[in-house]
Amino acid sequence: MTKLRFAPSPTGYLHLGNIRTALINWLFARAHMGNFILRLDDTDVQRSQKKYADQIEEDLLWLGLNFDEMIKQSDRLSHYLRAAELLKDRGRLYPCYETPDELELQRKIQLSSGKPPIYNRAALSLTTDQKEGYQKEGRNPHWRFKLEPGPIHWHDLIRGEVSFQGELLNDPILIREDGSPVFTFATAVDDLEMEITHILRGEDHVTNTALQIQLMEALSDKTNPIQFGHLALISGGKGEGLSKREGSLSIVQLREEGLEPLAINSLLAKLGTSDPISPHISLNGILAEFDIQKFARATPKLDAEDLWQMNIKILQMLPFDHIKEPLEAMGMKDATPAFWVLIQKNIMKFQDVKEWWVVCYGHKTFKEENKALLEVAEHFLPLEPWDASTFKTWMDQVKQDTGLKGKDLFLPIRNALTGQEHGPELKDLILLMGRPKVLNRLQTARA
């Protein structure tokens, strides 16, 4: 069975970049009738926080990205311990005692000599007495994975053929001095044991994938069965990178500002593909158009304004039955399809409905202006039927009697009725309000 995972670290809020990764993994899994797993990579005890873990789960569910299972790496430490012992037995995991300062000095010397900054494997030559000496000094070892020389190759679902040479890569640290596993190690163990079939993640993990392939082969004695795809990282409108600590682009912030989840999904699902970016009012519509082969290697750019433009388009598409319950929850139990049709083309976010509800049905104090015009408008206010035809007759009579037209005619009437200078078509608004409400507001404005 197809099985994918989204594996964020709960060290900050999700931003648009990693939500795009989650969405693409979810779409791929559902398109292949597979499973989608949320796996929290929380082995960094000092930086991981429960509030971020809880928010990650809440954000995914708000976006409609339901997961079949949630796993925390902090609950699987015994699995990494067993895997580490296996690698030690096989001579692929070795202890190193250098301090961070010593490693930095080694790196500077290599760079000044024109050599790549790759660990020199000095720890492999340590004698038992030397290791015991370091232990007496109070140094606890960190443990590195010994990479084998030779090609590391895979066919990437997005980048095509990718190849590295093992001897040109740095032996990665798998176990910290405090005994905790690092991301690379825990990820490889989990992906193997959970039988992950596809890993779709950012292109910043390409080198990690080369390391992970050798690591999984060392752990399993088998050729790596997982297919990888590395997505180009999205940048902001000015080319800046996205960070989960940038509050303005966090899902939490965008949600608080009133962005619809499908505005995010509709845009991110097509960002980086050649497909036109179009609004969808359900994830099923997005899923029907998904194909991992459509994603290119070029860096896609995303401006927050693009999200709001998508938000407007989606609100304009939503039928009344999609928003009836939310309207009722906001205290608008008497809202009608006619009300929604009238305002949905005039709102940027759903919360704006409250303002239009007050405009159409609430009680406000209106501006005082052009009282003579309003008196004429009230005098000619037609009786029945209350329809588009009588509206035209009414306006024609007021225009003829006052000699006003255009903004000079319509703006004072709109102001008297709504307290606003902009909004829906005046005809539609007046027909929705009904004759008694219009009459009442004209009288109020003249008082």
Buried (B, 14 or more C-beta within 10 A) or exposed (E): EBBBBBBBBBBBBBBBBBBBBBBBBBBBBBBBEBBBBBBBBBBBEEEBEEEBBEBBBBBBEEBBBEBEEEBBBBEBBEBBBEBBEBBBEEEBBBBBBBEEEEBEEBBEEBEEEEEEBBBBEEBEEBEEEEBEEBEEEEBEBBBBBBBEEEEBEBEBBBBEEBEBEBEEBBBBBBBBBEBBBBBBBBBBBBBBEBEBBBBBBBBEBBBBBBBBBBBBBBBBEEEBEBBBBBBBBBBBEEEEEBBBEBBEBBBBBBBEBBBBBBBBBBBBBBBBBEBEBBBBBEBEBBBEBBEBEBBEEEEBBBEBEBBBBBBBBBBEEBEBEEBBEEBEEBEBEEBEEEBBBBBBEBBEBBEBBBBBBEBBBEEBEBEEEBEEBBBBBBEBBBEEEBEEEBBEEBBEBBBEEBEBEEEEBBBBBBBBBBBBEEBBEBBBBBBBBEBEBBBBBBEBBBE
